[in-house]
Protein backbone atom coordinates (compact mmCIF):
# COMPACT_ATOMS: atom_id res chain seq x y z
CA UNK A 1 0.00 0.00 0.00
CA UNK A 2 1.44 3.35 -1.03
CA UNK A 3 1.97 5.89 1.73
CA UNK A 4 0.46 9.22 0.71
CA UNK A 5 2.14 11.68 3.05
CA UNK A 6 5.40 12.94 1.55
CA UNK A 7 7.45 12.73 4.75
CA UNK A 8 6.25 9.17 5.35
CA UNK A 9 7.28 8.20 1.84
CA UNK A 10 10.63 9.93 2.28
CA UNK A 11 11.53 8.21 5.53
CA UNK A 12 10.12 4.90 4.36
CA UNK A 13 12.67 5.12 1.53
CA UNK A 14 15.42 6.05 4.01
CA UNK A 15 14.79 2.91 6.04
CA UNK A 16 14.29 0.64 3.02
CA UNK A 17 17.56 1.73 1.39
CA UNK A 18 19.45 2.43 4.63
CA UNK A 19 20.37 5.74 3.07
CA UNK A 20 19.86 9.48 3.63
CA UNK A 21 21.45 10.44 0.30
CA UNK A 22 19.95 12.92 -2.15
CA UNK A 23 21.79 13.32 -5.45
CA UNK A 24 21.67 16.85 -6.79
CA UNK A 25 21.36 16.99 -10.56
CA UNK A 26 23.39 20.06 -11.57
CA UNK A 27 24.60 19.31 -15.11
CA UNK A 28 27.50 21.51 -16.25
CA UNK A 29 28.81 20.88 -19.76
CA UNK A 30 32.50 21.54 -19.06
CA UNK A 31 32.44 19.12 -16.12
CA UNK A 32 30.93 16.20 -18.03
CA UNK A 33 33.13 13.14 -18.60
CA UNK A 34 35.38 13.78 -21.63
CA UNK A 35 34.07 10.65 -23.36
CA UNK A 36 30.54 12.10 -23.36
CA UNK A 37 31.62 15.55 -24.53
CA UNK A 38 33.62 14.03 -27.39
CA UNK A 39 30.68 11.85 -28.39
CA UNK A 40 28.24 14.74 -28.61
CA UNK A 41 30.68 17.16 -30.20
CA UNK A 42 30.94 14.69 -33.07
CA UNK A 43 27.17 14.72 -33.61
CA UNK A 44 25.27 17.19 -35.76
CA UNK A 45 23.08 19.50 -33.65
CA UNK A 46 21.22 22.65 -34.67
CA UNK A 47 23.01 24.72 -32.03
CA UNK A 48 25.10 24.50 -28.88
CA UNK A 49 22.09 24.53 -26.57
CA UNK A 50 20.70 21.42 -28.24
CA UNK A 51 24.16 19.83 -28.04
CA UNK A 52 24.35 20.49 -24.31
CA UNK A 53 20.82 19.19 -23.82
CA UNK A 54 21.68 15.98 -25.68
CA UNK A 55 24.85 15.50 -23.65
CA UNK A 56 23.01 16.16 -20.37
CA UNK A 57 20.33 13.63 -21.30
CA UNK A 58 22.97 11.00 -22.04
CA UNK A 59 24.75 11.81 -18.80
CA UNK A 60 21.72 11.83 -16.52
CA UNK A 61 19.87 8.89 -18.02
CA UNK A 62 22.96 6.71 -17.59
CA UNK A 63 23.60 8.04 -14.08
CA UNK A 64 20.11 7.64 -12.60
CA UNK A 65 19.96 3.81 -12.66
CA UNK A 66 23.38 3.62 -11.02
CA UNK A 67 22.47 5.82 -8.05
CA UNK A 68 18.85 4.68 -7.64
CA UNK A 69 19.82 1.83 -5.32
CA UNK A 70 21.84 4.08 -3.02
CA UNK A 71 19.90 7.36 -2.95
CA UNK A 72 16.39 8.09 -1.72
CA UNK A 73 15.87 11.10 -3.96
CA UNK A 74 17.30 13.27 -6.68
CA UNK A 75 17.21 17.05 -6.70
CA UNK A 76 17.27 18.57 -10.18
CA UNK A 77 18.43 22.19 -9.98
CA UNK A 78 16.15 24.03 -12.38
CA UNK A 79 18.64 26.75 -13.28
CA UNK A 80 20.86 24.34 -15.20
CA UNK A 81 17.92 23.09 -17.24
CA UNK A 82 16.30 26.47 -17.82
CA UNK A 83 19.61 27.84 -19.12
CA UNK A 84 19.12 25.60 -22.17
CA UNK A 85 15.76 27.10 -23.08
CA UNK A 86 12.89 24.93 -24.29
CA UNK A 87 15.09 21.87 -24.81
CA UNK A 88 16.33 22.11 -21.23
CA UNK A 89 12.87 22.37 -19.72
CA UNK A 90 11.73 19.39 -21.77
CA UNK A 91 14.75 17.49 -20.44
CA UNK A 92 13.82 18.42 -16.86
CA UNK A 93 10.36 16.88 -17.30
CA UNK A 94 11.92 13.76 -18.82
CA UNK A 95 14.40 13.45 -15.95
CA UNK A 96 11.61 13.70 -13.39
CA UNK A 97 9.72 10.90 -15.13
CA UNK A 98 12.82 8.71 -15.44
CA UNK A 99 13.68 9.14 -11.76
CA UNK A 100 10.13 8.32 -10.67
CA UNK A 101 10.17 5.18 -12.82
CA UNK A 102 13.29 4.08 -10.93
CA UNK A 103 11.58 4.53 -7.58
CA UNK A 104 13.39 7.71 -6.63
CA UNK A 105 11.65 10.66 -5.05
CA UNK A 106 12.14 13.93 -6.92
CA UNK A 107 12.76 17.23 -5.15
CA UNK A 108 12.61 20.05 -7.70
CA UNK A 109 15.10 22.68 -6.61
CA UNK A 110 13.41 25.75 -8.05
CA UNK A 111 13.17 27.99 -4.95
CA UNK A 112 9.84 29.37 -6.12
CA UNK A 113 7.72 31.91 -4.27
CA UNK A 114 5.46 34.76 -5.30
CA UNK A 115 2.00 36.23 -4.72
CA UNK A 116 -0.81 33.71 -4.61
CA UNK A 117 -1.85 33.51 -8.26
CA UNK A 118 1.73 33.24 -9.49
CA UNK A 119 2.58 30.72 -6.79
CA UNK A 120 -0.39 28.65 -7.98
CA UNK A 121 1.08 28.60 -11.48
CA UNK A 122 4.46 27.51 -10.09
CA UNK A 123 2.78 24.74 -8.09
CA UNK A 124 0.94 23.51 -11.17
CA UNK A 125 4.11 23.59 -13.27
CA UNK A 126 6.22 21.49 -10.91
CA UNK A 127 3.67 19.26 -9.22
CA UNK A 128 0.97 18.61 -11.81
CA UNK A 129 2.88 19.09 -15.08
CA UNK A 130 6.41 17.95 -14.28
CA UNK A 131 5.27 15.52 -11.58
CA UNK A 132 7.87 16.28 -8.89
CA UNK A 133 7.26 14.94 -5.39
CA UNK A 134 8.56 18.04 -3.63
CA UNK A 135 9.69 21.58 -4.33
CA UNK A 136 12.02 24.06 -2.65
CA UNK A 137 10.21 27.32 -1.90
CA UNK A 138 11.17 30.86 -0.90
CA UNK A 139 9.25 32.20 2.13
CA UNK A 140 9.95 35.88 1.44
CA UNK A 141 6.33 36.57 0.47
CA UNK A 142 5.00 35.11 3.72
CA UNK A 143 2.03 32.79 4.06
CA UNK A 144 0.18 34.27 1.06
CA UNK A 145 2.94 33.18 -1.26
CA UNK A 146 3.00 29.64 0.10
CA UNK A 147 -0.71 28.74 0.23
CA UNK A 148 -0.79 26.94 -3.16
CA UNK A 149 2.25 24.86 -2.18
CA UNK A 150 0.86 24.14 1.29
CA UNK A 151 -2.38 22.90 -0.24
CA UNK A 152 -0.41 20.30 -2.21
CA UNK A 153 1.27 19.01 0.96
CA UNK A 154 -2.12 17.75 2.07
CA UNK A 155 -2.38 15.88 -1.24
CA UNK A 156 0.85 13.88 -0.98
CA UNK A 157 3.38 16.46 -2.13
CA UNK A 158 6.16 18.06 -0.11
CA UNK A 159 7.91 21.41 0.13
CA UNK A 160 11.20 22.52 1.64
CA UNK A 161 11.27 26.12 2.84
CA UNK A 162 14.54 28.03 2.57
CA UNK A 163 15.50 28.63 6.18
CA UNK A 164 19.30 28.58 6.57
CA UNK A 165 21.13 28.15 3.28
CA UNK A 166 24.65 26.76 2.91
CA UNK A 167 26.35 29.72 1.20
CA UNK A 168 28.72 31.81 3.39
CA UNK A 169 27.00 35.15 2.86
CA UNK A 170 23.63 33.79 3.98
CA UNK A 171 24.47 35.31 7.37
CA UNK A 172 24.09 38.83 5.91
CA UNK A 173 20.31 38.38 5.99
CA UNK A 174 19.46 35.06 7.62
CA UNK A 175 21.44 35.70 10.82
CA UNK A 176 20.05 39.19 11.43
CA UNK A 177 18.73 39.58 14.96
CA UNK A 178 14.99 40.14 15.26
CA UNK A 179 12.76 40.14 18.36
CA UNK A 180 14.61 39.37 21.61
CA UNK A 181 17.84 38.56 19.81
CA UNK A 182 16.44 35.65 17.80
CA UNK A 183 18.15 35.25 14.43
CA UNK A 184 15.88 35.70 11.45
CA UNK A 185 16.43 32.14 10.22
CA UNK A 186 14.98 30.80 13.49
CA UNK A 187 11.89 32.96 13.08
CA UNK A 188 11.47 31.48 9.59
CA UNK A 189 12.03 28.04 11.13
CA UNK A 190 9.20 28.69 13.61
CA UNK A 191 6.89 29.72 10.78
CA UNK A 192 7.88 26.63 8.83
CA UNK A 193 6.82 24.46 11.76
CA UNK A 194 3.49 26.29 11.94
CA UNK A 195 2.92 25.90 8.20
CA UNK A 196 3.45 22.17 8.54
CA UNK A 197 1.08 21.48 11.43
CA UNK A 198 -1.73 20.26 9.17
CA UNK A 199 0.37 17.89 7.07
CA UNK A 200 2.04 15.57 9.57
CA UNK A 201 2.37 11.94 8.58
CA UNK A 202 2.17 8.75 10.60
CA UNK A 203 5.86 9.05 11.56
CA UNK A 204 5.25 12.44 13.16
CA UNK A 205 7.00 14.46 10.48
CA UNK A 206 5.37 17.13 8.37
CA UNK A 207 5.30 17.33 4.59
CA UNK A 208 6.62 20.89 5.07
CA UNK A 209 10.38 20.68 5.48
CA UNK A 210 13.23 23.13 5.86
CA UNK A 211 16.41 23.68 3.87
CA UNK A 212 19.25 23.81 6.39
CA UNK A 213 22.81 24.06 5.14
CA UNK A 214 25.28 21.44 6.29
CA UNK A 215 28.07 24.03 6.28
CA UNK A 216 26.52 25.61 9.41
CA UNK A 217 26.68 22.68 11.84
CA UNK A 218 25.80 24.66 14.98
CA UNK A 219 22.72 26.23 13.43
CA UNK A 220 21.76 22.90 11.89
CA UNK A 221 21.76 21.18 15.27
CA UNK A 222 19.79 24.08 16.76
CA UNK A 223 17.13 23.72 14.09
CA UNK A 224 16.85 19.97 14.67
CA UNK A 225 16.17 20.58 18.36
CA UNK A 226 13.67 23.37 17.68
CA UNK A 227 11.82 21.58 14.87
CA UNK A 228 11.00 18.06 16.08
CA UNK A 229 8.37 17.51 13.37
CA UNK A 230 10.12 19.17 10.42
CA UNK A 231 12.19 17.16 7.91
CA UNK A 232 15.45 18.83 6.97
CA UNK A 233 16.96 18.95 3.49
CA UNK A 234 20.66 19.50 4.04
CA UNK A 235 22.75 20.87 1.13
CA UNK A 236 26.46 21.64 1.27
CA UNK A 237 27.83 18.10 1.60
CA UNK A 238 31.02 17.27 -0.26
CA UNK A 239 32.16 19.95 -2.68
CA UNK A 240 30.92 22.79 -0.42
CA UNK A 241 32.86 21.45 2.54
CA UNK A 242 30.42 19.67 4.86
CA UNK A 243 31.12 16.08 5.85
CA UNK A 244 29.43 13.46 8.05
CA UNK A 245 30.46 15.16 11.27
CA UNK A 246 29.05 18.54 10.21
CA UNK A 247 25.63 17.14 9.27
CA UNK A 248 25.26 14.64 12.14
CA UNK A 249 23.21 17.14 14.16
CA UNK A 250 20.46 17.11 11.53
CA UNK A 251 19.28 13.61 12.51
CA UNK A 252 16.88 12.73 15.29
CA UNK A 253 17.43 10.06 17.95
CA UNK A 254 16.27 7.36 15.52
CA UNK A 255 18.60 8.51 12.73
CA UNK A 256 15.73 9.99 10.74
CA UNK A 257 14.56 13.57 10.29
CA UNK A 258 16.92 14.61 7.51
CA UNK A 259 18.25 13.84 4.06
CA UNK A 260 21.54 15.20 2.75
CA UNK A 261 22.30 16.44 -0.75
CA UNK A 262 25.50 16.06 -2.72
CA UNK A 263 25.70 17.30 -6.29
CA UNK A 264 29.15 17.71 -7.79
CA UNK A 265 30.77 15.30 -5.35
CA UNK A 266 28.79 12.45 -6.93
CA UNK A 267 28.11 13.71 -10.46
CA UNK A 268 31.73 14.52 -11.21
CA UNK A 269 33.50 11.96 -9.04
CA UNK A 270 35.40 10.88 -12.17
CA UNK A 271 37.48 14.05 -11.84
CA UNK A 272 39.22 12.68 -8.75
CA UNK A 273 39.03 8.92 -9.38
CA UNK A 274 40.98 7.08 -12.06
CA UNK A 275 38.05 4.92 -13.11
CA UNK A 276 34.96 4.84 -15.34
CA UNK A 277 32.77 7.86 -14.67
CA UNK A 278 29.71 5.76 -13.81
CA UNK A 279 31.70 3.56 -11.47
CA UNK A 280 33.19 6.65 -9.82
CA UNK A 281 29.75 8.20 -9.24
CA UNK A 282 28.39 4.94 -7.86
CA UNK A 283 31.33 4.49 -5.50
CA UNK A 284 30.94 8.06 -4.23
CA UNK A 285 27.22 7.54 -3.60
CA UNK A 286 27.91 4.32 -1.69
CA UNK A 287 30.63 5.98 0.40
CA UNK A 288 28.32 8.88 1.27
CA UNK A 289 25.48 6.48 2.09
CA UNK A 290 27.64 4.53 4.54
CA UNK A 291 29.16 7.64 6.11
CA UNK A 292 25.78 9.26 6.75
CA UNK A 293 24.22 6.07 8.09
CA UNK A 294 27.03 5.86 10.61
CA UNK A 295 26.88 9.57 11.47
CA UNK A 296 23.14 9.33 12.11
CA UNK A 297 23.75 6.63 14.72
CA UNK A 298 22.27 3.83 12.63
CA UNK A 299 25.54 2.25 11.49
N, C-alpha and C positions, 0 to 999 in steps of 0.2 A: 504493500500500500504506500503510495507516494505521500510524503509529508509536505503539507502546503506552506507552512510558515517558512520564510527564507532562512531565518537563523537556525531553525531545526534542521533544514536540509543542509546548511553549511556545516554544522557541527556533527551531523550524521556522517557526512563525507570525511570530516577530520578523523573520526573514530574508525571508519571503515578502511581508510587508506593509511592510518597512523601517520598523518601528515598535516602540517599547518601551512603548507607552501602555496603561494599564489605566484604564477608566472606572469610578469608584466610583458605585454606584447608591444614593444616600442621599436618597430623596424626602421633602421637607418641604413641607407644604401651603401655608404662607404664602409660600414662595419660588417656587411654581409660576408660570408665565406667567399674567398676568391674564386672557388670553383663555380659558385652560383653566379657571381658577377660576370665571369668570363662566358658562361653559358648564355646569359641573356644579352650580353653585349654583341654576341654573334647572331642574334635573331633580329628579324626585321620588324620594328615597331613604328607606329606613326610618329611618336615623339618620346621624349625622355620620361615624361610622367607615366605613360603607358608601360615603358620599359621597367621603371621602378615598381609599378604595380604588379607586373608579371613576375618580377624577381621576388617581391615580398610574398606573393601568393605561393610560389614555389617553396620559399623559406618556411613560411608559417604552416603550410599544409603538410610539410614533412616533419616539422618540429612537434606539432600538436599530439600526434599519436605516441611520440616518444616520452612526452612529459605527463600524459594523461594518467598513467599509473601512479605517479609520484606527487602530483599536485591536486589540490581540491578545486582550484579555480584558475582561470586566466583573466588578465586585466588589460584588454586592449586600450591603449592610450589614443584617444580620438584624434589628437593633433597630427600624429604621424600619418594617419589615413586621410584626413581632410586636406592635408598639404598636397595630395595628389589629385584633388578635384573629384569629379564624378567617378572616375575609375577607383579612386581610393575609398570613397564611401561605399561603393558596391562591394569592394573587397572586405570592408569592415563587416557588412551584413553577412557575407559568405563565411567569414572567420567565426562569427558568433554561431552560425548554424553548425559549422564543422565541430566546434568545441562542444556544443550541446549534444551532438550525435555521439561524441566520445565520452559522455557522462561528466564532463566538466561543468562547473558553474561559471557563469560569465559576469564579471563586474566591469561595466563600461565606465572607463575613466574619462568622463567628459566635463566634470565639475560645473554642471549646469545650475542655473538659478536666475529667476527673473520674476516680474510681476505675474499674477495668476494665469492670465490667458496665454502668455508666452511659455510659462512653466508647463502648462498643460500640453502645449505643442511639443516641448522637449520630452515630456513623459511619454507621449504617444510615439515619438520617433524612436526612442531607445527601448521602451518596453513592448509596445504593440507591434511596431514595424520591424525593428532589428531583432527583438526577442531576447534581449539581455535579462539576466536574473536580477541584477542590481546595478545601481548607478551612483557615482560620486556626485554630491551636490554642494553648492555654495550657499551658506546661510545668510549672506549679507542682506538679503531682502526681508529677512525675518519670516515669521510663520506664513504670511500671505504668499510668499514665493515658494513655499514648500508644500502647500496643501495638495496639489496634484500628485506629487511624489508620495506623500504620506498616505493618500488614498490607495495607491497601488500596494503599499506595504501590508494592507489588510486583505490583499488579493493574491498574496504569495510572492510578491516582489520585495526587494530590499533596497535601502539607500545607505550610503556612508557620507555623513556630514563632515565637511572640512573643519576640524577643530584645532589641531596642532600639527602643522605640516613639517616635513623633514628638512626643508631648506634653511640655511643659516640665518637669513635675514627675516625669517618668519617672526622673530622676536620683536621687530620694529613695530608691529601691529598686534600680534597675538599675545605678547607678554605685557602689554600695557596694563597698568593697574586701574581697576574700576572701583566699585563700591567696596569699602573696608579693606582695601589692599588686595582684593582678589584679581588675579590676572584675567584678561579678557578671554583667553582660551578656556578657562574653567567656567566662566559664565556661559559660553557657547556649549560647553560640555553639559552643564545643568539643563540648558534648553533642549539639547539633544535627548537627554534622558526623559524629559517631559514629553517631547514629540513622540517618543517610542512607547509610552505607557499603554497604548491601545493595541499594540501589535506584538505582544510577547508570545513566544511559542511555548511548547510543553517543557522545554529545557530551561525556561526562565529568562531566556534572552530575547531581546526585541529584534524586530526586522529593521529597526533604525539604528545603524551603527555609527561609529566615529572614525575618522582618519586621524591617526596619531603616529607621528614620525618616530621611527626607531632610533634616529640620531639624537633624540632628547630623552635619554633613559629615565632621568628623574621625573620629568613631567609625565612620561608614559606610565610609570608605576603609580603616580598620583592619580592619573585618570582611571586606572584599573580599580583602585580602591574606591574612588568616588562614583564610579559607574558600574555597579555590580550586575546590571541587566543589559548593558550595552556592548555589543560585539565591536572589537577594534580591528581596523584594517591598518596594518603597520607597514608603511613604505620605508625606504632608506637602507634596506639590507644589502650587503655586498658592496657594489660599486660606490655607494654613497657613504660607506664607512661603518654602518652598524653590523654587529655580529650577534651570535647567540646570547652572549652575556648582556648586551645592551637591550635586547628585546624581551628578555626573560620576564621582566616585570609586567608584561602585557597579559600574561596568562593567569587564569584563576587557579584555585587550589586543586582543581581536577585536571589542569592542563588544557582547559578549553578557554573560550572567551576572546580568542584573537587568531587572526591569520596574518601571515607576513609575506610581503611582496618582494620579489627580486626580478629585475628586468635584465639589464645588461650582463649581470653576473652569470645568468643562465644562457641567455640568447647568444652571447658572443664569447662563450667559454673557450671556443676554439682559438681565441687570440692569446691564451696563456697555456694551452695544453697542446702538446704535439700529437694530436690524434684527429680522427674524423670529426667533423663539426657536430654531427648528430650524437656521436658517442660522448663528446665533450659536454654538450648541453645536458645529456641524460645523467652523466656522472655528477655534474654540478647540482642538478636537481635532487639526486639521491643524497649527496653529502649534506645539502641544506636540510632536507627532510629529516635526516638522522640527528643533525645538530639541534634543530628546533625541538624535536621530540624529547631529546635529553634535557634541553634547557627548560622545557615546560614542566619537568618533573615526571614525565611519563616513561622515559627511557631507563 
